[in-house]
């Protein structure tokens, strides 16, 4: 009876209860209990201080922006009305001096602002003669604003074709929008029609500072006034929050190490000592691992052994499948290469029995395209072992030799010069490049059978993934024959190949050059 009571007490002991829990639950429980007070304090302090500071800064900025935009809006609306009235009066009577005088008095209060009223012929009849930013014809009473480097211009159209123009320098606008009693640093700008005029630069902003910006529409030709200021500065609450967060990080690191040491490191050390001191006939004492050992430690060896066995079996299956796939791919490319050679031979056989020169040239044209595809497949078959990509220099070199070999008798004087930087490309790019070169060379050959053709590939600076393909020949200089061949035969095919390469093919009609940027996979 006493033994049963002791076993019951042992099962009810807190240490035994925690020992039965998984290791992840133990670590999570320790961290939650230890870091919960610090987390709650830091969260409350951060939220409260940040909310108060941001609310105060936004409210101060909103008041200042409303005041500044209101002053500027009232001024501009008043000037628009005065300009419209003076323009209407001067269009009716160009010698109406009182209207011009009243307008001058209005603008005298705006330091630095200038105005000019011009008739339909552009002659200034009132105000100062200065350069006008916009010359577009305006509709009657239409208002147009323009933001330039040194200020803002405002133009109003008249009924008789005249215009009223006002110019506000940046300094004048900055003094107008300056709020009263606004102590903190602020920035101000006018925005409209995609342009931006900075009236005052926000000073003292650093890489970690936050900026608050409030826009306000002036209701004048889509121009808006923006005011910005720095966010809440670093204060004592923020410093306290930062210190608390650092302390939380240090506490989390220390507590985590302490928990891991109790649950894992110490039991592992004791397990290693027990295994090292093991002798046949003895039993390992589980109590030596501590009151709360991790149950996963006892299963770790079996788990790793099972995992490594499974991984080994999977790797063997994958290696076997890869070998089969490589053999199948090589066989497919070998058959494609052989079939292309058979097709080329059949075309050559029929070309010999052709009864006309046009038929022979047609067969030769088809054979050149089949040869281009066969060259790419032959090189791709050779590169299957390394799978780095196809060397375009070798492919284009063999392609140029085939083109010269299949050229008609009238093009025996044609020459092809190669200047190729060694680059690698995948099969799709190599096929499109081979067909594109075949089309362009044949186009040049049909324009001038004795023309000299230069093919080059150069690397593009600061771009390791693309190279510049260029074909130059005097036969490709703009001419009626070239335009006719491009329009009726070669243009659509060349454009389709450029789209397949996902690039733009540029033609220089003066130098007779075609060039395009092609994708590469590297260098050999």
C-alpha positions as CSV (number, residue, x, y, z in Angstrom):
1,X,0.0,0.0,0.0
2,X,2.9,2.4,0.8
3,X,4.6,1.6,-2.5
4,X,1.4,2.4,-4.5
5,X,1.0,5.8,-2.7
6,X,4.6,6.8,-3.4
7,X,4.1,5.9,-7.2
8,X,0.9,8.0,-7.2
9,X,2.7,11.0,-5.6
10,X,5.6,10.7,-8.1
11,X,3.2,10.8,-11.0
12,X,1.5,13.9,-9.6
13,X,4.8,15.7,-9.0
14,X,5.2,18.8,-11.2
15,X,8.6,17.7,-12.4
16,X,7.1,14.4,-13.6
17,X,4.3,16.2,-15.4
18,X,6.7,18.5,-17.2
19,X,8.9,15.5,-18.0
20,X,6.1,13.9,-19.9
21,X,5.5,16.9,-22.1
22,X,7.2,17.2,-25.6
23,X,10.3,19.3,-25.8
24,X,8.8,21.9,-28.1
25,X,5.9,22.4,-25.6
26,X,8.4,22.8,-22.7
27,X,10.5,25.5,-24.6
28,X,7.3,27.3,-25.7
29,X,6.0,27.3,-22.1
30,X,9.2,28.6,-20.6
31,X,9.5,31.4,-23.1
32,X,5.8,32.5,-22.8
33,X,5.9,32.6,-19.0
34,X,9.3,34.4,-18.8
35,X,8.8,37.0,-21.6
36,X,5.1,37.7,-21.2
37,X,5.5,40.6,-18.6
38,X,8.3,42.3,-20.6
39,X,6.4,41.9,-23.9
40,X,3.3,43.4,-22.4
41,X,5.2,46.4,-20.9
42,X,7.1,47.1,-24.2
43,X,4.0,46.7,-26.3
44,X,1.9,49.1,-24.2
45,X,4.7,51.7,-23.9
46,X,5.5,51.6,-27.6
47,X,1.9,51.9,-28.8
48,X,1.1,54.7,-26.4
49,X,4.1,56.8,-27.0
50,X,4.1,56.3,-30.8
51,X,0.3,57.0,-31.1
52,X,0.6,60.2,-29.1
53,X,3.6,61.5,-30.9
54,X,2.2,60.7,-34.4
55,X,-1.2,62.2,-33.6
56,X,0.3,65.4,-32.3
57,X,2.6,65.7,-35.3
58,X,-0.1,65.0,-37.9
59,X,-2.5,67.5,-36.2
60,X,0.1,70.2,-36.2
61,X,1.0,69.6,-39.8
62,X,-2.7,69.6,-40.8
63,X,-3.4,72.9,-39.2
64,X,-0.3,74.5,-40.8
65,X,-1.0,73.0,-44.2
66,X,-4.6,74.3,-44.1
67,X,-3.5,77.8,-43.1
68,X,-0.8,77.9,-45.8
69,X,-3.0,76.5,-48.6
70,X,-5.9,78.8,-47.6
71,X,-3.7,81.9,-47.8
72,X,-2.3,80.9,-51.2
73,X,-5.7,79.9,-52.5
74,X,-7.3,83.2,-51.6
75,X,-4.4,85.1,-53.1
76,X,-4.5,83.2,-56.4
77,X,-8.3,83.4,-56.6
78,X,-8.2,87.1,-56.0
79,X,-5.5,87.6,-58.7
80,X,-7.4,85.5,-61.2
81,X,-10.5,87.6,-60.7
82,X,-8.5,90.9,-61.0
83,X,-6.6,89.6,-64.1
84,X,-9.9,88.5,-65.8
85,X,-11.5,91.9,-65.1
86,X,-8.5,93.9,-66.3
87,X,-8.2,91.7,-69.4
88,X,-11.8,92.2,-70.3
89,X,-11.6,95.9,-69.8
90,X,-8.4,96.3,-71.8
91,X,-9.7,94.2,-74.6
92,X,-12.7,96.5,-74.9
93,X,-10.5,99.7,-74.5
94,X,-6.7,99.2,-74.8
95,X,-6.2,102.7,-73.3
96,X,-8.1,102.0,-70.1
97,X,-5.4,103.2,-67.7
98,X,-7.4,102.9,-64.5
99,X,-7.9,99.2,-65.0
100,X,-4.2,98.7,-65.5
101,X,-3.5,100.8,-62.4
102,X,-5.8,98.8,-60.2
103,X,-4.2,95.6,-61.4
104,X,-0.7,97.0,-60.6
105,X,-1.8,97.9,-57.2
106,X,-3.1,94.4,-56.6
107,X,0.2,92.8,-57.6
108,X,2.2,95.3,-55.6
109,X,1.2,93.5,-52.4
110,X,2.7,90.2,-53.7
111,X,6.5,90.8,-53.5
112,X,8.3,89.7,-56.6
113,X,5.1,88.8,-58.6
114,X,4.8,90.2,-62.1
115,X,1.9,90.4,-64.6
116,X,1.4,91.2,-68.2
117,X,-1.7,91.7,-70.4
118,X,-1.2,91.2,-74.1
119,X,-3.6,91.7,-77.0
120,X,-4.4,89.1,-79.7
121,X,-1.2,90.0,-81.5
122,X,1.0,89.3,-78.5
123,X,1.7,93.0,-77.8
124,X,1.9,93.9,-74.1
125,X,-0.6,96.6,-73.3
126,X,-0.4,96.5,-69.5
127,X,2.3,95.3,-67.1
128,X,5.8,94.1,-67.7
129,X,7.1,92.4,-70.8
130,X,8.7,89.1,-69.7
131,X,9.1,85.6,-71.2
132,X,6.0,83.6,-71.0
133,X,6.3,79.9,-70.2
134,X,3.3,78.7,-72.3
135,X,2.3,79.9,-75.8
136,X,-0.8,77.7,-76.3
137,X,-4.0,79.4,-77.4
138,X,-6.5,79.6,-74.5
139,X,-10.3,79.6,-74.5
140,X,-12.1,82.6,-73.1
141,X,-11.7,82.8,-69.3
142,X,-9.6,79.5,-69.4
143,X,-7.0,79.4,-66.6
144,X,-3.8,77.5,-67.2
145,X,-1.0,77.1,-64.6
146,X,2.6,76.0,-65.3
147,X,5.3,75.0,-62.8
148,X,8.8,75.9,-64.0
149,X,12.2,75.8,-62.3
150,X,12.1,79.3,-60.8
151,X,8.4,79.8,-60.1
152,X,4.8,79.4,-61.3
153,X,3.1,81.1,-64.3
154,X,-0.7,81.7,-64.5
155,X,-2.3,82.5,-67.9
156,X,-5.9,83.5,-68.6
157,X,-7.6,83.6,-72.0
158,X,-9.6,86.6,-73.2
159,X,-12.7,86.8,-75.3
160,X,-10.9,88.7,-78.1
161,X,-7.8,86.5,-78.2
162,X,-5.8,88.4,-75.6
163,X,-4.1,86.8,-72.6
164,X,-3.3,87.8,-69.1
165,X,-0.2,86.3,-67.6
166,X,1.1,86.4,-64.0
167,X,4.5,85.1,-62.8
168,X,5.1,84.2,-59.1
169,X,8.8,83.5,-58.2
170,X,9.6,80.6,-55.9
171,X,10.8,83.0,-53.1
172,X,7.5,84.9,-53.3
173,X,5.4,81.8,-53.1
174,X,7.5,80.4,-50.2
175,X,6.9,83.6,-48.2
176,X,3.2,83.5,-49.0
177,X,2.7,79.9,-47.7
178,X,4.9,80.3,-44.7
179,X,2.6,79.6,-41.7
180,X,2.5,81.9,-38.7
181,X,4.2,80.6,-35.6
182,X,5.2,77.3,-37.2
183,X,8.4,76.5,-35.3
184,X,9.4,72.9,-36.5
185,X,11.2,72.4,-39.8
186,X,8.8,71.9,-42.7
187,X,8.9,71.4,-46.5
188,X,6.5,72.9,-49.0
189,X,5.9,72.3,-52.7
190,X,3.4,72.8,-55.5
191,X,2.4,69.8,-57.6
192,X,0.4,69.8,-60.9
193,X,0.4,68.3,-64.4
194,X,3.2,65.9,-63.5
195,X,5.5,68.8,-62.4
196,X,6.8,69.7,-58.9
197,X,8.0,73.1,-57.7
198,X,9.8,72.9,-54.3
199,X,9.1,76.0,-52.3
200,X,11.0,75.0,-49.3
201,X,13.3,72.0,-48.8
202,X,12.7,69.9,-45.8
203,X,16.0,70.1,-43.8
204,X,17.6,67.7,-41.4
205,X,16.0,64.5,-42.7
206,X,18.0,61.4,-42.2
207,X,17.8,57.9,-43.6
208,X,15.9,56.6,-40.5
209,X,13.5,59.6,-40.2
210,X,9.9,59.4,-41.1
211,X,8.2,62.1,-43.1
212,X,4.6,63.2,-42.8
213,X,3.0,64.8,-45.9
214,X,-0.4,66.4,-46.4
215,X,-1.7,67.5,-49.8
216,X,-4.4,70.1,-50.3
217,X,-6.0,70.9,-53.7
218,X,-5.9,74.7,-54.5
219,X,-8.9,74.3,-56.9
220,X,-7.0,76.0,-59.7
221,X,-6.2,74.0,-62.8
222,X,-5.3,70.8,-60.9
223,X,-2.5,72.4,-58.8
224,X,-2.1,71.1,-55.3
225,X,-0.1,72.4,-52.3
226,X,1.9,69.8,-50.3
227,X,3.4,70.4,-46.9
228,X,5.6,67.9,-45.1
229,X,7.5,67.6,-41.9
230,X,9.6,65.1,-40.0
231,X,7.8,62.5,-37.9
232,X,7.9,62.3,-34.2
233,X,11.5,62.8,-33.0
234,X,13.4,60.4,-30.7
235,X,12.2,61.0,-27.2
236,X,12.6,59.5,-23.8
237,X,9.7,57.0,-24.3
238,X,11.3,55.8,-27.5
239,X,14.7,55.3,-25.8
240,X,13.0,53.4,-23.0
241,X,11.2,51.2,-25.6
242,X,14.4,50.5,-27.4
243,X,16.2,49.6,-24.1
244,X,13.3,47.4,-23.1
245,X,13.4,45.6,-26.5
246,X,17.1,45.0,-26.2
247,X,16.6,43.6,-22.7
248,X,13.9,41.4,-24.0
249,X,16.2,40.1,-26.7
250,X,19.0,39.4,-24.2
251,X,16.5,37.8,-21.8
252,X,15.1,35.6,-24.6
253,X,18.6,34.5,-25.6
254,X,19.6,33.7,-22.0
255,X,16.4,31.9,-21.2
256,X,16.5,30.0,-24.4
257,X,20.0,28.9,-23.7
258,X,19.1,27.9,-20.2
259,X,16.1,25.9,-21.3
260,X,18.1,24.2,-24.1
261,X,20.9,23.4,-21.6
262,X,18.5,21.8,-19.1
263,X,16.4,19.9,-21.7
264,X,19.0,18.9,-24.3
265,X,22.6,19.6,-23.6
266,X,23.0,18.2,-20.2
267,X,21.0,15.0,-21.0
268,X,23.1,14.5,-24.1
269,X,26.3,14.9,-22.2
270,X,25.2,12.4,-19.6
271,X,24.0,10.0,-22.3
272,X,27.4,10.2,-24.0
273,X,29.1,9.5,-20.7
274,X,26.8,6.6,-20.0
275,X,27.5,5.1,-23.5
276,X,31.2,5.6,-23.1
277,X,31.2,3.9,-19.7
278,X,28.9,1.1,-20.9
279,X,30.1,-2.4,-20.2
280,X,28.4,-5.7,-21.3
281,X,25.9,-6.8,-18.8
282,X,25.1,-3.3,-17.5
283,X,22.0,-1.2,-18.0
284,X,22.0,2.5,-18.7
285,X,20.4,4.4,-15.9
286,X,17.8,6.7,-17.3
287,X,17.6,8.7,-14.0
288,X,21.2,10.0,-14.7
289,X,19.8,12.1,-17.6
290,X,17.9,14.4,-15.1
291,X,14.4,14.8,-14.0
292,X,13.1,16.2,-17.3
293,X,15.0,14.6,-20.2
294,X,13.9,15.1,-23.8
295,X,12.1,12.1,-25.0
296,X,13.3,12.8,-28.5
297,X,16.9,12.1,-27.5
298,X,16.1,8.5,-27.0
299,X,14.6,8.3,-30.5
300,X,17.2,10.4,-32.3
301,X,19.5,7.6,-33.3
302,X,16.7,5.4,-34.7
303,X,15.2,8.4,-36.6
304,X,18.4,9.4,-38.2
305,X,19.2,5.8,-39.2
306,X,15.8,5.5,-40.8
307,X,16.1,8.8,-42.6
308,X,19.5,8.0,-44.1
309,X,18.3,4.7,-45.3
310,X,15.3,6.3,-47.0
311,X,17.4,9.0,-48.5
312,X,19.9,6.5,-49.9
313,X,17.1,4.5,-51.5
314,X,15.6,7.6,-53.0
315,X,18.9,8.8,-54.3
316,X,19.5,5.5,-56.0
317,X,16.1,5.6,-57.7
318,X,16.8,9.2,-58.8
319,X,20.2,8.3,-60.2
320,X,18.8,5.4,-62.1
321,X,16.0,7.5,-63.5
322,X,18.4,10.2,-64.6
323,X,20.5,7.7,-66.4
324,X,17.5,6.3,-68.2
325,X,16.3,9.9,-69.1
326,X,19.7,10.9,-70.4
327,X,19.9,7.8,-72.6
328,X,16.4,8.5,-73.9
329,X,17.2,12.2,-74.6
330,X,20.4,11.3,-76.4
331,X,18.6,8.7,-78.5
332,X,15.9,11.2,-79.4
333,X,18.4,13.9,-80.5
334,X,20.4,11.2,-82.3
335,X,17.3,10.2,-84.3
336,X,16.4,13.8,-85.0
337,X,19.9,14.5,-86.2
338,X,19.8,11.4,-88.5
339,X,16.4,12.3,-89.8
340,X,17.5,15.9,-90.7
341,X,20.5,14.5,-92.5
342,X,18.2,12.1,-94.5
343,X,16.0,15.1,-95.4
344,X,19.0,17.2,-96.4
345,X,20.2,14.3,-98.6
346,X,16.8,13.9,-100.3
347,X,16.6,17.7,-101.0
348,X,20.1,17.6,-102.5
349,X,19.1,14.6,-104.6
350,X,16.0,16.3,-106.0
351,X,18.0,19.6,-106.5
352,X,20.3,17.8,-108.8
353,X,17.5,16.7,-111.0
354,X,15.8,20.1,-111.1
355,X,15.1,21.3,-114.6
356,X,15.4,25.1,-114.0
357,X,17.7,27.4,-112.1
358,X,14.8,28.8,-110.0
359,X,13.9,25.3,-108.8
360,X,17.5,24.6,-107.9
361,X,17.7,27.8,-105.9
362,X,14.4,26.9,-104.2
363,X,15.8,23.5,-103.2
364,X,19.1,25.2,-102.1
365,X,17.1,27.6,-100.0
366,X,15.2,24.8,-98.3
367,X,18.4,22.8,-97.8
368,X,20.1,25.8,-96.1
369,X,17.3,26.0,-93.5
370,X,17.4,22.2,-92.9
371,X,21.2,22.4,-92.5
372,X,20.8,25.2,-90.0
373,X,18.5,23.1,-87.8
374,X,20.8,20.0,-88.3
375,X,23.8,22.0,-87.2
376,X,22.1,23.0,-83.9
377,X,20.9,19.5,-83.2
378,X,24.4,18.1,-83.9
379,X,26.0,20.5,-81.5
380,X,23.3,20.0,-78.9
381,X,23.8,16.2,-79.1
382,X,27.5,16.7,-78.5
383,X,26.8,18.9,-75.4
384,X,24.4,16.6,-73.7
385,X,27.0,15.2,-71.3
386,X,27.9,18.6,-69.8
387,X,24.7,20.5,-70.5
388,X,26.3,23.9,-70.4
389,X,24.7,25.2,-73.6
390,X,25.7,25.4,-77.2
391,X,28.8,27.3,-78.3
392,X,27.4,29.8,-80.8
393,X,30.9,30.4,-82.4
394,X,31.1,26.7,-83.5
395,X,27.4,26.7,-84.6
396,X,27.7,29.9,-86.6
397,X,31.1,28.8,-88.1
398,X,29.6,25.5,-89.4
399,X,26.5,27.3,-90.5
400,X,28.5,29.8,-92.6
401,X,30.5,27.0,-94.2
402,X,27.2,25.3,-95.2
403,X,25.8,28.5,-96.6
404,X,28.8,29.1,-98.8
405,X,28.7,25.4,-99.9
406,X,25.1,25.7,-101.0
407,X,25.3,29.1,-102.6
408,X,24.3,29.2,-106.2
409,X,26.8,29.7,-109.0
410,X,25.9,33.4,-109.4
411,X,26.9,33.9,-105.7
412,X,30.3,32.2,-105.9
413,X,32.0,35.6,-105.2
414,X,30.1,36.0,-101.9
415,X,32.3,36.0,-98.8
416,X,31.4,35.6,-95.1
417,X,33.6,37.0,-92.4
418,X,33.2,36.0,-88.8
419,X,34.1,37.9,-85.7
420,X,32.6,35.9,-82.9
421,X,33.1,36.1,-79.1
422,X,32.7,32.6,-77.6
423,X,29.4,32.5,-75.8
424,X,26.9,29.8,-74.8
425,X,23.2,29.7,-75.5
426,X,20.4,27.2,-75.0
427,X,18.9,25.2,-77.8
428,X,15.9,27.4,-78.4
429,X,18.0,30.5,-78.8
430,X,20.6,28.7,-81.0
431,X,17.9,27.4,-83.4
432,X,16.3,30.9,-83.7
433,X,19.8,32.5,-84.3
434,X,20.6,29.9,-86.9
435,X,17.4,30.5,-88.8
436,X,17.7,34.3,-88.5
437,X,21.3,34.3,-89.9
438,X,20.2,32.0,-92.7
439,X,17.4,34.4,-93.7
440,X,19.5,37.6,-93.5
441,X,22.4,36.0,-95.4
442,X,20.1,34.7,-98.1
443,X,18.4,38.2,-98.3
444,X,21.8,39.8,-98.8
445,X,22.8,37.1,-101.4
446,X,19.6,37.8,-103.4
447,X,20.2,41.5,-103.3
448,X,23.8,41.3,-104.4
449,X,25.3,37.8,-105.1
450,X,28.8,39.1,-104.8
451,X,28.4,41.0,-101.6
452,X,30.6,40.5,-98.6
453,X,28.9,39.7,-95.3
454,X,30.3,40.1,-91.8
455,X,28.8,38.3,-88.8
456,X,29.8,39.3,-85.3
457,X,28.9,38.5,-81.7
458,X,30.0,40.9,-78.9
459,X,29.3,40.9,-75.2
460,X,27.2,43.8,-73.8
461,X,28.8,45.8,-71.1
462,X,27.2,45.5,-67.6
463,X,24.9,42.6,-68.8
464,X,26.3,39.1,-68.5
465,X,23.0,37.5,-69.7
466,X,22.9,39.0,-73.2
467,X,25.2,39.4,-76.3
468,X,24.9,41.6,-79.4
469,X,24.4,39.7,-82.7
470,X,25.3,41.9,-85.7
471,X,25.2,41.1,-89.5
472,X,26.7,43.8,-91.8
473,X,26.8,43.8,-95.6
474,X,26.7,46.4,-98.4
475,X,23.8,44.4,-99.9
476,X,21.7,45.3,-96.9
477,X,21.9,49.0,-97.5
478,X,18.5,50.5,-98.3
479,X,17.5,49.9,-101.9
480,X,14.3,49.1,-103.9
481,X,15.4,45.5,-104.3
482,X,15.9,45.1,-100.6
483,X,12.6,46.6,-99.7
484,X,10.8,44.4,-102.2
485,X,12.3,41.2,-100.8
486,X,11.6,42.2,-97.3
487,X,8.0,43.1,-98.1
488,X,7.2,40.0,-100.1
489,X,9.4,37.3,-98.7
490,X,11.7,37.8,-95.8
491,X,10.2,40.5,-93.6
492,X,7.6,38.4,-91.9
493,X,9.9,35.4,-91.2
494,X,12.7,37.7,-89.8
495,X,10.2,39.5,-87.6
496,X,8.8,36.2,-86.3
497,X,12.3,34.9,-85.5
498,X,13.0,38.2,-83.6
499,X,9.9,37.7,-81.5
500,X,10.9,34.1,-80.8
501,X,14.2,35.5,-79.5
502,X,12.2,38.0,-77.4
503,X,14.2,40.9,-78.7
504,X,14.0,43.8,-81.1
505,X,15.8,43.5,-84.5
506,X,17.2,46.9,-85.5
507,X,18.1,47.6,-89.2
508,X,20.4,50.5,-90.1
509,X,19.6,51.3,-93.8
510,X,22.7,53.5,-94.1
511,X,25.4,51.0,-93.1
512,X,23.4,47.9,-94.1
513,X,23.4,46.3,-90.6
514,X,21.0,44.1,-88.7
515,X,21.6,43.7,-85.0
516,X,19.7,42.2,-82.0
517,X,20.5,41.4,-78.4
518,X,20.2,37.7,-77.7
519,X,20.1,35.8,-74.4
520,X,23.1,33.7,-73.5
521,X,23.8,31.3,-70.6
522,X,27.5,32.1,-70.1
523,X,30.9,31.7,-71.7
524,X,32.7,28.4,-72.4
